[in-house]
Amino acid sequence: MVENRCQLNSSYHEQGYFVIRDYFNAAEISALRKVILKFHEAWKKDNEQFYQEEAFNSSLITGSQYLAYDDRVKLFNFISSKKIMNIVDSVMAANPAFMNTQLFFNPVNPLQKDFWHRDCQYDYDVEDQKQVIQETQVVHFRIPLFDELGMELVPGTHKRWDNEEEFDVRQEEKGRVSSEGLSTGKKIKLAAGDLLVFSADMIHRGIYGLDRLALDMLVFDSTGDYVDYVDDDCLPETSMLEKIEDPRLFMNSIDLKAEG
Ligand SMILES: O=C(O)CCC(=O)C(=O)O
């Protein structure tokens, strides 16, 4: 790896994101794609109307609803592989915990537009959002399975509040809409094999187009108050733990849940 941990840590803390090109090799991506496509096909069948009308993502990929035991073990081993844990450890000081996974794809309706947001805006009002971005954050690890147009991010907004343009567009104030362009946005094109790490609470949007299918894993610092977002069914079953080479990401979530 060209970048060392220290550089990754300072890029993340200064900008709110970093990208590592060609981090995964073709064999790793092809094995992951096989499992994810199984999930995606089963999920689409089961959510036909939602998929046709408005969906642009699914979640709970590691859960038991659509993937069988062995595929879930493969996925857990990918998520907590040495390669990924090296990066997780470079951005998170201590005890990173697994939150969830999401899968991003193109909406069926070609007129549906991508939109700016901070993840926290769906759970907090504006005053609380100002507070949340100063506190422990959730980190997205985005792994594109096909080449895609990528993400657009506003660097630095993991730590700073919106300027007027950003706020009006993101919150759809003063007649603005969240799909408009932002002069502060930075487009990050992504290819299969790249890894993009970014703060969930920075201003961002996915860019629809090409054959996008991207796996996002969400990780939080155990000191943050996020355990309620972890779904029990998405954690490894007890018998799976011994089949996972380094299960500490999941163990931290299991321990937090047990503490209640
Ligand atoms: O790719 C997308 O459509 C949106 C991605 C996103 O908002 C996220 O990962 O939080």
The ligand as an ORCA input file, in Angstrom:
! r2SCAN-3c Opt
* xyz 0 1
  O     -24.924      5.851     -3.544
  C     -25.933      6.396     -3.141
  O     -26.983      6.409     -3.782
  C     -25.944      7.125     -1.848
  C     -24.849      6.685     -0.966
  C     -25.022      7.217      0.373
  O     -25.702      8.157      0.590
  C     -24.367      6.624      1.491
  O     -23.571      5.707      1.304
  O     -24.658      7.078      2.629
*
